């Protein structure tokens, strides 16, 4: 695996994150912190002018310039390691099936292409697709620039229910689950097989280039891992989730060395028990959302996950650490703390080291 030349203990940091997947600790839980350097050594790139938001998103050169400058101007504390993933938005996997993406300054979404279920035969994956070629271009550009400086990871892939919700408007997909259950199950199976092909292609490409496995959650590991998710699930019952989508999530977990489920929003909590029953699922990332308190307000959810033997990814403010360490076990916790400087980072690390 490629060393990160400006971080002496990069191997130890990866080893701690490998242990996290097994609800184990080497010497302390994983603690990830980063903050701007007081005197940035690298000049920030000049922002370019673009005709549209889309044009800016597609600029691989800009992505590389800002990545290199950001890494050089950032301190990485605890177990943090510099990494980046090429990002064309959360529905880029669906775009590989010849959907078009609409872009704003901060996100993108797909234009649905299925008006009725007689059209699903037209949904076909292709490596000649623009978004496939653009993601490949961005990945290769990041790999070339990042040798010894940062790890390049996988983009944000959403197969399963989220892919179908991109093909078909989510409101309509709710009704379709009642009217066309077999057609939906057939399409889910097809999409799932394409996902495994795409995931393996990129994982093998990155592994051959000496990269650690990483993506948008920030975990950097030697394990082959992924982020199963289904944001569409907030709109459906537990029974429908279990029937249509749980089998695919279970298959994703079984194909990997490790996995962390992205559970998004209070209305998705109805599915937590189903997810905790997946033996192969390693960890839960609980995202309670803006306006729903802080991590320390959701200890009851974290305790349910730990009782089921699952690891946890938790994002906190430093003042939450005392209650977190008092109420939860340290084994299998991947902790990210927001700090502004090295003094605050050292204090967080001291507290985490004493967590028993």
HELIX and SHEET records of a PDB file:
HELIX    1   1 UNK A   10  UNK A   20  1                                  11    
HELIX    2   2 UNK A   53  UNK A   57  1                                   5    
HELIX    3   3 UNK A   60  UNK A   72  1                                  13    
HELIX    4   4 UNK A   92  UNK A   95  1                                   4    
HELIX    5   5 UNK A  120  UNK A  122  5                                   3    
HELIX    6   6 UNK A  130  UNK A  145  1                                  16    
HELIX    7   7 UNK A  160  UNK A  167  1                                   8    
HELIX    8   8 UNK A  170  UNK A  179  1                                  10    
HELIX    9   9 UNK A  181  UNK A  208  1                                  28    
HELIX   10  10 UNK A  231  UNK A  235  5                                   5    
HELIX   11  11 UNK A  238  UNK A  240  1                                   3    
HELIX   12  12 UNK A  241  UNK A  245  3                                   5    
HELIX   13  13 UNK A  246  UNK A  254  1                                   9    
HELIX   14  14 UNK A  266  UNK A  271  5                                   6    
HELIX   15  15 UNK A  272  UNK A  276  1                                   5    
HELIX   16  16 UNK A  295  UNK A  298  5                                   4    
HELIX   17  17 UNK A  299  UNK A  307  1                                   9    
HELIX   18  18 UNK A  318  UNK A  320  5                                   3    
HELIX   19  19 UNK A  321  UNK A  327  1                                   7    
HELIX   20  20 UNK A  342  UNK A  353  1                                  12    
SHEET    1   A 7 UNK A  74  UNK A  78  0                                        
SHEET    2   A 7 UNK A  30  UNK A  36 -1                                        
SHEET    3   A 7 UNK A 333  UNK A 338  1                                        
SHEET    4   A 7 UNK A 311  UNK A 317  1                                        
SHEET    5   A 7 UNK A 283  UNK A 287  1                                        
SHEET    6   A 7 UNK A 258  UNK A 264  1                                        
SHEET    7   A 7 UNK A 225  UNK A 226  1                                        
SHEET    1   B 2 UNK A  83  UNK A  85  0                                        
SHEET    2   B 2 UNK A 151  UNK A 153  1                                        
SHEET    1   C 2 UNK A 101  UNK A 103  0                                        
SHEET    2   C 2 UNK A 108  UNK A 110 -1                                        
SHEET    1   D 2 UNK A 213  UNK A 214  0                                        
SHEET    2   D 2 UNK A 220  UNK A 221 -1                                        
END                                                                             
